[in-house]
């Protein structure tokens, strides 16, 4: 029997072994598909949990994102970290937060390009042209072209409040920096500028391969009018929020559709893997519903709704169209997956937590995770498909997720619960998050922690007590 460590943690040597494994091709066409190194675009949507995505049973219409899923794979059990900064550091580094140090939104400066690997550096070393377009604000050390190169990016257009030359908003008249220089945006809408940058980069590197990390600011607050909003709330132009939540989701969806259409026009769809993922759960007043029922938790919460997010992968002609996969995937897994697809060599002597799902993207069964790990500050849990165990050793049944978690008594005699407790505790023991970079949830308030998330935390505490 495989150990639980292999299910949760994929060490560097195991990843390299995975890269060497190939499946027999049924035809020359299949062989060519297997050997291709795709262009890769990772869209990271801000503050949109599964209730915001139509094809997940959410209460919002997202026809273009749904179409992306219809033409590719939709993962039903995908997980991020519960806040923006930790998710971004986890994706970039291929490691969990107790290793990279970004425990909450207040710890972005703990992740330094000089100390920790970056997926962009790994892909660039494999011959990829690299770019980033969007929000960098919860991380640090990114103002100049030299900074971009330190992270592994050839080009960039980012919104980063740590840059003294870019103090301003992310939407209208945005304070963006393009390859080290402030953007003169005028009255333009920031997400449109980012889209144009991505397509221009793809067009100039269409002979490939290229990698674009695309952390769009949509739909993070302030929730302002979009170019398609019918009316403008009083004061919206001055940076005040209006009742435009639905409009922001619609515009995010529109830009996803526009990206797909523009790549088609450039003849790049068959050579480009598009991944779409949310960076954490939904936030705001809601309601946040799946199939008409409230999701348990939201952004900043250690409940299911804090970190269970949409993940859609579409590589036209390669990913099986319309597949719905129950395989567990974590945002940490992009590193190993993209590296495998790129034929890249991982940095030596680095402890990675990333586990490749590249074979699943090619329509094969692969080796799915048996559990995922989520952390926020000094709180964490490991979760299998049906069970969850937190840092206090409280076990939960997740059979009714994402709507509720059911506490299981420590003295329960249920054999399935006992087996799950043993498996998940072994996984946590192997990871040993308490032995890494930990701390409390300090920094959340400074980073813009919402009162609703505090209530969610209390709810979680009540359920574990």
N, C-alpha and C positions, 0 to 999 in steps of 0.2 A: 504494500500500500504506500502511495506517495505521502510524504509528510505534509503537514499543513503549511510549513514554510514555503514549499515549492508553489503552493497555491496563492500565497499572499505576496511573497517576495521573490523576485527574479534576479538573482545575482548576475554580475557581469559575465562570468564564465558560462552561466546557463543561457544567457541571452546570445552570446557568441555561438554557442552550440545550436541554438534555435535557428540562427541565421544560416547555418550550414545545412539545415534540413530542407529537402525539396520533395515535392510530390511528383509522381510520374505524370507527364502530360499525355492527354488523349489524342492530340493532334499537333501539327506544326503551329496552328493558330494559338492553341493553348500554351505551347512552349514560348511563343513570342510574347504572349501576354504575361507569362510568368517572369520572363527575363527583362521586361520593360522597367525602366526606372521612371515612375510617374512624376510629373509636376505635383506639388502638394500645396493646397490652400486650406488653412485651418481658420475657420470663422469662430471666434469666441464671442458669443452674445452676452451682454452685460445685464445682470439682474433679471433674467427670465428663466423661471423654473418650468417644469412640465405643464403646469396649468396654462401657460401662455402659448402653447403649441397645439394646434388643432388636431394633428394626427396622433397625439398622445391622449386624446380625450379631453383636452383642455377647453376652456370656455371662451376661446378667441379664435378668429378665423385667420389661418396662415396658409393660403393656397399654394404659394411658391415653395415654402419649406415642406409642406405636405408632398408636393410634386417631387422634391429632391428625395424624400423618403420613398416614394413610389418607384423611383428609378434606381434605388440603392438599398441600403440596409438601415433599418431603424432598430437601435438597441433599447430595450425596455428597462434594463437595469444598469444605467450608466451613472457614475458618481463623480462629483467635484469635491472641493473643500467648501465649507459653508460661507466663506467670504472671498471677495475679489482677489486681494493680494495673495493669500495662501494658494489659491487655485493657480494663479499665474506663475508663481514661483515653482509650484509642483510640475506644471507643464514644461516650463523652461529647463528645469534641472533633472527631471526624471527621477526625483527623490521626494520622499514625504517631508513634511514640514519640520519634524524633529531632527532631520538631517540638514535641510537648507536654511532653517532658522526663521522662516517667515510664518510665525505661529498665528499672527492676526494681522489686521490691516495696519497696525502700528509698527511692524517689524520689517518693512520692505528693505531697509538699508542693510539688513543682516545677510542678504543674498548679494554677493559680489561676483562679477564675472571673472575676477582673478582667482577666486577660491573654489568655484563650483562650475561644473560643466554646463553648457548651454546647447540645446538641440540645434540652434542655428549654427553654432560653431562646428558641430559634428557634421551637419549636412553640407556646410560650406567646404569642409575638408574633403568631402566626397565628390566635390565638383558642382554643387548646386549654387546658383545665384540666389541670394537671400534678401528678403525685405520684411519689414514690419509696418503695419498701418493701423493706427488707432490708439487706444488708451494704454499708457505706461505708468499712470499716476500712482499706483500702489506699490511700484517697485522704485528703484533709484539708479543713479550712476548712468544717466543717458541724456546728454545734452548736445554733444558734439559728434562729428563724424568719427573721431577717434573712439568715442564711447560706443558708437554703433558697431565699429569693427571689433571692439573688445567683447561685445555680446555675440558677434558673428554675423552682423547684418551689413550687407553692402549698401543698402538704401533704406530710408525710413521717412515716414510722416507720422508723427506721434503727438499726442496730447499728454503733457507731463508737467504737473504743477511744481515739481522740484526745479524746473528750469527757470532761472531768473528772467530770461528773455521771453517767456511764454506764460505769463500770469493772466489767466482769463478762463473763459468757459470753453465747453467742448462742442456746442451746437452752433448757434448763430454767431457770426463773426468770430470763429473759433481761434484760440491761441495755440495753433499747431506749429510744429517745427519740422521743416523739410530738409533732411540731410544737413542739419546743424544750423539752419537759418530760419528765422521766424517767417511764417506765411502771411502774406498780405491778403487776408480773406475777404475783406469788405463785408458785404451783406450776404455772403454765401453760407450755405448750410454745411456744417462740418462733415457729416456722414457722406454727403455727395462728393466732397473733395477726396475723402478716403477711397471711395469707390473708384473715382477717376485715376487716382494714384495706383491702385491695385491693377486695374486693367492696362494702364500704360506700362507698368512694370512687366506684366505678363506678355504684352505685345512685343516689347523690346527684347524679351528673353524667350520667345516662342520656340526657338530651337532647343531650349531647355538643357537640362532640367532646372526648375526653379522651385523655391519654397517661399510662401508668403504666410506669415503669421498675421492674422487679421482680427485683432481684438476690438471690434466695433464699440463705440460708446453707447449705442442703443441697447437697452432702453433705460439706462441708469438715469436717475433724477439729476437736475430738475426736469420734470416732464413738461416740455415746451411744445408749442405748435410745430408741425412739420411743414414742408412745402406743399403737402397735399391737404392740410387741415382746412376745413371749410371756413372757419372763423378764427379770429385770434383773441384770446382772453385779454382783458385789460391788464397792461403791465407785462405781458409775456415777453415782449421784445427786450425788456430790461432784465431778463433773467429770472422772472418769477414764474412759478409753475401754474399751469392751467389744467383743465380737465381733458387731458389729451393722451391718456394711457393707451386707449385703443388705437389712436392715431399713430403712436410711436411703435406699437407692435406691427401695425399695418405697414409702416415705412421700413422697418427692419425686414419684413417679409418681402416687400417690393425690391429692396436692394439685393436680397438673396436671389430673387428671380432675375434681376438685371445682370448680376454677376454670371449666372448660368447662361443667359442669352448672349452676353458679350463674349464669353469664352467660346460659345458655339460659333459666333461670327468669325472668330479668329482661328477656327479649326482646332481648338485645344481641348475639347471636352473628352475625347477618347484617351488623351494623354494626361489628364489632370484628375487627381483625387481631391474631392471637396469634402471636408469634414465640418459639420456644424455642431457646436456644443454650447450649452449654457454654462456660465461661470459659477453660479450658485443658485439657490432657490429664489422664488419670487419675493418681492418686497412691496410695501405699500399697504393700502387698506383692503385690497381684495374686492370681491371674494376670489379665492384661489381654488378652483374646482377641477376635479378629474371625474368625468362621467357624472357630473352633477353633485358630487360629494366633496366637502372641504378636505384639502390635503393637510396632513399632520405636520405643521411647522413651515417655516419660510427662511429667508436669508438670515444668517447669523445664528440659526438654531441648530442644535445637535439632533433634532428630530429628522425624520425622513425627508420632509420637504425642504430642509436646509441645504441638502447636497445631492438629492436625486434629480438629475437633469436630463434634458434631451441630448441624444447623440445620434447623428445621422451621417452616414458615409456613402458617397456616390462617386464611383469611378466608372463612367459610361463604358459598357462593354466588358467590364471586369467584375465589379460587384454584382451579385445576383439581384436583379430588379424586384422590388416589392417584398424583400425578405424582412421578417420581423424576428429579431434574435433576442433570446432571453439570457445570453451570455453576460456575465458580469464584467464591466469595463470601468476603469478609473482614469481620470484625466492624466495621471502619472504615466499611463501606458502609451501616450502618443510618442514619447521619446524612443522607446524600443521599436515601436511599430514603424515609425517613419525611417528610423535608421536601417531597419531590415529591408524595407522597400527600396531604400536608396543604395543598398549595398555598402553602408558606411561602417567604419570601424569605431567601436565605442572607446572612450578614454580608458586607459588602464588604471588599475588600482583605485577604482571608484565604486562605492557601494550604491548600486541602482535599485530602485523599487519597481521599475517599469517592467511590464510584461507585454510582449508583442501580441497583437491580434491581427497581424498582417495576413495570416492564412485565412482567417474568417472573411477578410475583405476580398479575397480571391475566390470565395465560395467554398472553401474547405472547412473542415470541422475545427482544426487547430487544437489548442490546449487551453480551454477557457479557465479563467480564475475560478476558484471555489470560494474566495472571499475577497473583500475590499477593506481598506483601512481609511478612516476619516478622523481628522484631528482639528481642534480649535483651541489654542492655548494649552491648558493643562487637562483638557477633556478629550477623550478619544473613544473610538469603538471599532471593532471588527465585525463585519456582517457577511453572512452567507446568504443564499437565496431566501431562506426561511427563518433565519435566526440572527440575533445581534447581541454582542457582549461588550459592555463598556468598561471604562477604567476602574469602576468600583466593583466590577465582577457581577453587575446586574445583567441578567439574561432576559431577552425579550423575544417573543414570537412575532415574526413579521409577516404572518400569513395574510393579514388584512392591510398590508401596506399598499399604497402610500397614505391610507386614511387613518390608521392607528397602529400603535405598537402595544403589545400585551405583556406586562411584566410576569416573569416566571419565578416562583419562590425558590430560594436557594435549596430547600429540602424537597423539591419536587422529585417524585419517583418516576416521572415520565422518561422512558428510555431514550426517545428521540431528543428530548431536551438535554438529557445528561450527555449524550454523544456530541451534541452541538456545543455545549459548554466546554467539553474537553477539547474539541477541535479548535474552537475560536480562542480559547485560553492559550493553547499551544502556539497558535499563530501570533498572538500578542507577546508571548514570552520570547519568541524568536526575533520579533521586531524590536522589542525592548524600547518603546518610545520614552519611558521614564529615564532611560540612560542616555538619551540624546538631549537636544536643545528643547527645554520645556519652559514652563512659567505659567502665570495666570493669564486671564483674558485681557490684560492691560493693553491699552492702545485702541480698543474698539470705539470708545467714546470719541477719542481724538480723531479717529478715522471716519466718523460719521455714523456710528452705530445708532440704529433707529430704536425708539422705545418699544416698538412691536416685537423686536428681536429679544428684548429683555423679558417681555412677557412669555415668549416662547421658551426661553431658558428656564423660567420658573416652572412652566408646564412640564418640561423635561425632567427637572429636579423632582417634581411631585410624583412623576411616574416611576422614577428610579428609587424613591425612598421607601 
